Amino acid sequence: MPYLHYCYSIGQPKKIVRSPPKRISIKLPVFHQDQRVIFIGGSGIIRSCKSEAGTWNYLVEMALGAQPVFGRVGAETMLVLTEADLEAV
């Protein structure tokens, strides 16, 4: 269904101008959940993805190394990276 726009001119009757609806296109993500990826600084597994501002952001869990003496602190191994930062393994 086309959108209706009203155009006003001084001293002129209003006109109705029809324009086609705008189509929104969202590209599909390049990577999928549980896929192994590499990036500058390491490698990891994609845990989730979200479309934001025309690109996809991925929550990547880095591969865990040996347990440090002081233990682990929460989500220290989770990163949010964009599609441009990742490469499939």
Rosetta blueprint (number, residue, H / E / L):
1 M L
2 P L
3 Y E
4 L E
5 H E
6 Y E
7 C E
8 Y L
9 S L
10 I L
11 G L
12 Q L
13 P L
14 K L
15 K E
16 I E
17 V E
18 R E
19 S E
20 P L
21 P L
22 K L
23 R L
24 I L
25 S L
26 I L
27 K L
28 L L
29 P L
30 V L
31 F L
32 H L
33 Q L
34 D L
35 Q L
36 R E
37 V E
38 I E
39 F E
40 I L
41 G L
42 G E
43 S E
44 G E
45 I E
46 I E
47 R E
48 S E
49 C E
50 K E
51 S E
52 E E
53 A L
54 G L
55 T E
56 W E
57 N E
58 Y E
59 L E
60 V E
61 E E
62 M E
63 A L
64 L L
65 G L
66 A L
67 Q L
68 P L
69 V L
70 F L
71 G L
72 R L
73 V L
74 G L
75 A L
76 E L
77 T L
78 M E
79 L E
80 V E
81 L E
82 T E
83 E H
84 A H
85 D H
86 L L
87 E E
88 A E
89 V L
